[in-house]
Amino acid sequence: MPVLETLMSRKSHNKLVAPAPSKTQVEQMMKFALRAPDHASLKPWRYQVFTGQSLIQLGEFFAKASQWEDSELSFDELDKLKSRPLRAPMVIIASVFITEHPKVPEIEQYLSAGASVQNLLLAAHFMNIGAIWRTDSLCFNRHLMDLLGLKENESIVGFIYLGKEEGKKRLPKHVEQSEFVAWK
Ligand SMILES: Cc1cc2nc3c(=O)[nH]c(=O)nc-3n(C[C@H](O)[C@H](O)[C@H](O)COP(=O)(O)O)c2cc1C
């Protein structure tokens, strides 16, 4: 398939099963992720890769961090949080590490982190690896960031679930450009 067509056919998939991407595949995806546009070469992107046993540890972190935020959570809700990372054989946590810079405001560093995640998603798609970018309130939970060892000036920007796609593959819908693109 020509490269542009392949790029256009990227579609997030939420039913992801084993096998997890291999170490070599993750390294390949990271090569792309670390090639995002980046004002002043601040390299604001950080990634943590969870697979196998570490997904169980991540589930424990999800539950603990949520409980610190809301001590009323039921056993059932905590169990659901524990099993959340097990929805895929690999979860990559993407974060942004903010550096104070006279010419590069925080927002630009967030944008660069977003571009980096998109590069990761496109690389996964090229390698026929299913993926979805998720957030939810845990993304903004400071207790979780502490458990993950994030620095004070570092924040989570997404949980990237990866694996083999199960079920019907959806295709992207056609988008009418005139609604979004103005030629001047
Ligand atoms: C920053 C960000 C956070 C997202 N968080 C979630 C999420 O928590 N749950 C979810 O189902 N989709 C989430 N999405 C949307 C999916 O990643 C995906 O973009 C959407 O399902 C559309 O599919 P597509 O990427 O194939 O067009 C998020 C997207 C972005 C950019």
The ligand as an SDF file (V2000), in Angstrom:
LIG
                    3D

 31 33  0  0  0  0  0  0  0  0999 V2000
   -5.5660   13.3650   24.4400 C   0  0  0  0  0  0  0  0  0  0  0  0
   -6.5430   12.2850   24.0610 C   0  0  0  0  0  0  0  0  0  0  0  0
   -7.1750   11.5700   25.0450 C   0  0  0  0  0  0  0  0  0  0  0  0
   -8.1030   10.5620   24.7490 C   0  0  0  0  0  0  0  0  0  0  0  0
   -8.6900    9.8390   25.7480 N   0  0  0  0  0  0  0  0  0  0  0  0
   -9.5390    8.8370   25.4440 C   0  0  0  0  0  0  0  0  0  0  0  0
  -10.0960    8.0140   26.4580 C   0  0  0  0  0  0  0  0  0  0  0  0
   -9.8310    8.1790   27.6470 O   0  0  0  0  0  0  0  0  0  0  0  0
  -10.9610    7.0480   26.0780 N   0  0  0  0  0  0  0  0  0  0  0  0
  -11.2800    6.8290   24.7540 C   0  0  0  0  0  0  0  0  0  0  0  0
  -12.0500    5.9190   24.4630 O   0  0  0  0  0  0  0  0  0  0  0  0
  -10.7430    7.5880   23.7730 N   0  0  0  0  0  0  0  0  0  0  0  0
   -9.8860    8.5740   24.0780 C   0  0  0  0  0  0  0  0  0  0  0  0
   -9.3470    9.3440   23.0870 N   0  0  0  0  0  0  0  0  0  0  0  0
   -9.7830    9.1430   21.6930 C   0  0  0  0  0  0  0  0  0  0  0  0
   -9.1030    7.9600   21.0060 C   0  0  0  0  0  0  0  0  0  0  0  0
   -7.7140    7.9110   21.2750 O   0  0  0  0  0  0  0  0  0  0  0  0
   -9.2890    8.0360   19.4790 C   0  0  0  0  0  0  0  0  0  0  0  0
   -8.6470    9.1710   18.9700 O   0  0  0  0  0  0  0  0  0  0  0  0
  -10.7690    8.0760   19.0970 C   0  0  0  0  0  0  0  0  0  0  0  0
  -11.3700    6.8760   19.5000 O   0  0  0  0  0  0  0  0  0  0  0  0
  -10.9510    8.2560   17.5760 C   0  0  0  0  0  0  0  0  0  0  0  0
  -10.3130    7.2470   16.8970 O   0  0  0  0  0  0  0  0  0  0  0  0
   -9.2020    7.5540   15.7760 P   0  0  0  0  0  0  0  0  0  0  0  0
   -7.9670    8.0180   16.5010 O   0  0  0  0  0  0  0  0  0  0  0  0
   -9.0380    6.2480   15.1450 O   0  0  0  0  0  0  0  0  0  0  0  0
   -9.7830    8.5630   14.8740 O   0  0  0  0  0  0  0  0  0  0  0  0
   -8.4030   10.3090   23.3890 C   0  0  0  0  0  0  0  0  0  0  0  0
   -7.7440   11.0490   22.3740 C   0  0  0  0  0  0  0  0  0  0  0  0
   -6.8360   12.0230   22.7100 C   0  0  0  0  0  0  0  0  0  0  0  0
   -6.1400   12.7960   21.6110 C   0  0  0  0  0  0  0  0  0  0  0  0
  1  2  1  0
  2  3  1  0
  2 30  2  0
  3  4  2  0
  4  5  1  0
  4 28  1  0
  5  6  2  0
  6  7  1  0
  6 13  1  0
  7  8  2  0
  7  9  1  0
  9 10  1  0
 10 11  2  0
 10 12  1  0
 12 13  2  0
 13 14  1  0
 14 15  1  0
 14 28  1  0
 15 16  1  0
 16 17  1  0
 16 18  1  0
 18 19  1  0
 18 20  1  0
 20 21  1  0
 20 22  1  0
 22 23  1  0
 23 24  1  0
 24 25  2  0
 24 26  1  0
 24 27  1  0
 28 29  2  0
 29 30  1  0
 30 31  1  0
M  END
$$$$
